[in-house]
Amino acid sequence: MADGSIIPEALSQMLVLLSPSPPGWGGNLLRGLMHSLQIALGAFGMGLIIGTLGAYGKLYGSPLVRDLAGIYTTIVRAVPELVLILLLYYAGTDLINRILEASGYQRIDISGLVAGIVVLGFVQGAYATEVLRGAIKAIPQGEVEAARAYGMSPTLMMRRITLPSMLPYALPGLANLWLIATKDTALLAVVGFSELTLETRQAAGTTKAYFLFFMAAGLLYLLITLFSNVIVGRIEKWARRGMPSVREAR
Amino acid sequence: MSNLIADTEIEVPLETFPIHKDADPDRKNEWTQPHRIILMLIGVALVASAIFFLRWDWLPNYSGLILQGLWRTIWILCITVFLGFLLAVPLGLAQAAGPAILAVPARWFCTIIRGTPLLLQLWLLYYGLGSLFPQYPWIRGSELWPYLRQAWPYAVLALTLSYAGYEGEVMRGAFAGVPKGQLESARAFGMRRFTILRRIWLPQAIHRALPTLAGEAVLQLKSTPLVATITVVDLYSVASRVRQDTFITYEPLLLLAAGYLIITGIIVFLFRRVEKLIPSRLG
C-alpha cells in the first residue's frame, strides 16, 4: 500500500479479499471447500455400497433383480445430474415429510448435507455399478472356481478373492468416479447448498471481484484433483503389487 | 489320403452338433419372459397413472416455449460437440506426437478443464469475463459487442472448451493407438504429413475413439442444462419457469427427464448406425 506502483497495490488488494479473516472471503471459500469434500466423500462411499450391491445383483441376481438393476443404471446415466438432483431433492424431502405426517409425526427439515450426500450417492451408485461389474468380470475365472472348489461361502469368497482381485481393474474407474463426485458437488449450488461454488459466487457477487474468486475456487478444485491423482497412483501401485505394470502387460 | 480323413473327421462333429444362431436359450425369447412382461405392465401402469393423476393442463400454454427450449438444447449440443471435436483433434495430436512446446500446454489445458467443475468454468466465463469486458472501451465499440452482451456465446464457449478438454484426452489415446506400421507404410508411399493425417491417422483414430465419442456426447447432453444458470433458455430452464409460474413441481421435471432419456436414446442410436458403417476389421 505504501509504494506508489500499481501492481503491488492490486496484488495486496487481492490478498486482502482472499484473506481468511472477516474483511477477506478466504474463510468462506475454505468452509465451502470442506462442505464440498464432506459431500463428495459421503456420496462416493454411498455410491460404492450401492455399486457393490448393484454389480452383484447384475452378475449373480435373479432375472428380476438383473432387470431392475439395468433399469436403474440406464435411467440414472441418461438423465442429467441436475435434473436428478432437483427431482430427488424435492420429491425425496416431500415424500419423507408426507410419510411422517401420515404416520402422525412432525415435519422435519432435512439438512442440505444429508440430502446432497443421498442424492449424489444415488447417482454415483449407477456409475459404480457398471465399473465394479466390469472389474468383477475381469477376474480370471480360475480364481473364482478355485475358491468354490475350496468350499468358501459366498461372503468369504467376496472378502478374500473377489474384492481384492478386482481392485486393480476397478481402481481407474473408481478414481474417475471420485473426481466426478468432487466436481458434481458444484451442482448442489443450484439447489442452494452453500458448497464451494455457491460460496464463491456469493463472495464474488458481494465484492464484484468475479474473476479473482472464480479463479481461486478453480485452483482449489484443481488442487483436489491433482492431490487425488497422487493418492490414487499410490493406491494403484499397492493394489497392483506383484502384477506386471500396465505398459508391460499390453 | 490323410487330407480326406481329416476332412471327414472335422465334418462329423459339425453335423452332430449344429450351431444355430438362436441356440442360446437366453436370447431366444428375451421379451416374453414372465417377469419382463410384468415389469412392462408395471411400467405402462406408472406412465398411465402419471398421465391421468398428475396435472398436465399447463402443457398447451407452454408448448411453444418447450419446443423452443428443445431446439436450443439440441442446437447447443450439436454445435459444441462439433466445435469441441475440431479443437480436440489438435489437442490430442499435440499430446500424442507433438513437440514438448505444444504437448505440455495441451496437457495442462486438458488437466485444468477436467479438474474443475463445468459450472465453475461457465460462471468464470460469464460473470468473470463478462464483468471484465465492459471496462475496455474498444471492446464496447467493436462489432462483437452486441454478441458479447448476450449469454449464449459464453455458454457455447464454455461447453466447447469442456468437450475439447475431455475429448482431447480421448483423442490422445486414439492417436497413440494407431499401429506404427500403418503410418510407416503411408510414409513409404510418399504421402506428405498432412495427407497421412487426413487419409490414415485421423480416420483410424476416429474409429478407435467412436464408442467413447458416443459416451462423451451423452455426457455433453447432460451438461447442457447448466447453461440455464446463466439465463440461456434451454429445455431445462423452460421446466424451471413452469415450476415458478404455476407452482407445479414434479410434472415439468418428469417430462424433462423423459425428454432427456429420449434424446440420449437418439444419440446412442445414431452413433451405433455410424459405427456400423465402418468395417470393424482393422489391421
Contacts between the chains, C-beta under 8 A, distances in Angstrom:
chain1	res1	chain2	res2	distance
A	63	B	33	6.4
A	63	B	35	5.6
A	63	B	36	7.9
A	64	B	35	4.6
A	64	B	39	7.6
A	67	B	35	6.8
A	67	B	36	6.6
A	67	B	39	6.0
A	68	B	39	7.9
A	71	B	39	7.9
A	75	B	257	7.9
A	75	B	261	6.8
A	77	B	218	7.8
A	78	B	218	7.0
A	78	B	260	6.6
A	78	B	261	5.1
A	78	B	264	4.0
A	78	B	265	7.6
A	79	B	222	7.5
A	79	B	257	4.7
A	79	B	260	5.1
A	79	B	261	6.2
A	79	B	264	7.9
A	80	B	221	7.4
A	80	B	222	4.1
A	80	B	223	7.5
A	80	B	224	7.5
A	80	B	225	5.0
A	80	B	236	7.3
A	80	B	260	5.7
A	81	B	222	6.5
A	82	B	225	4.7
A	82	B	226	6.6
A	82	B	236	6.8
A	83	B	225	6.5
A	83	B	236	6.8
A	83	B	253	6.3
A	83	B	256	5.4
A	83	B	257	5.5
A	83	B	260	6.6
A	84	B	257	7.6
A	86	B	253	5.9
A	87	B	250	7.6
A	87	B	253	4.8
A	87	B	254	7.5
A	87	B	257	6.6
A	90	B	249	5.4
A	90	B	250	7.5
A	90	B	253	7.6
A	91	B	249	7.8
A	91	B	250	6.3
A	94	B	249	7.7
A	179	B	114	7.6
A	179	B	115	7.6
A	183	B	116	7.2
A	183	B	117	4.2
A	183	B	118	7.5
A	184	B	117	7.6
A	185	B	117	7.8
A	186	B	117	3.6
A	186	B	118	7.8
A	186	B	119	4.4
A	186	B	120	5.9
A	187	B	117	7.8
A	187	B	119	6.5
A	187	B	226	8.0
A	189	B	119	6.6
A	190	B	119	7.8
A	190	B	229	6.3
A	197	B	117	6.5
A	197	B	119	5.8
A	197	B	120	5.5
A	197	B	123	7.4
A	200	B	120	7.4
A	200	B	123	8.0
A	201	B	123	6.3
A	201	B	127	7.6
A	204	B	127	6.5
A	204	B	128	8.0
A	208	B	131	7.1
A	210	B	124	7.8
A	210	B	127	4.3
A	210	B	128	4.5
A	210	B	130	7.9
A	210	B	131	4.7
A	211	B	124	7.3
A	211	B	128	4.0
A	211	B	129	7.5
A	211	B	131	7.1
A	211	B	132	6.1
A	214	B	120	6.3
A	214	B	123	6.0
A	214	B	124	3.9
A	214	B	127	7.0
A	214	B	128	5.0
A	215	B	124	7.0
A	215	B	128	7.5
A	217	B	120	5.9
A	218	B	112	7.6
A	218	B	116	4.6
A	218	B	120	5.7
A	218	B	121	7.5
A	218	B	124	6.6
A	221	B	115	6.2
A	221	B	116	4.4
A	221	B	117	6.2
A	221	B	120	6.6
A	222	B	111	7.6
A	222	B	112	6.3
A	222	B	115	4.4
A	222	B	116	5.8
A	224	B	115	7.9
A	225	B	111	7.6
A	225	B	114	7.5
A	225	B	115	3.6
A	225	B	116	7.7
A	226	B	111	7.8
A	226	B	115	7.0
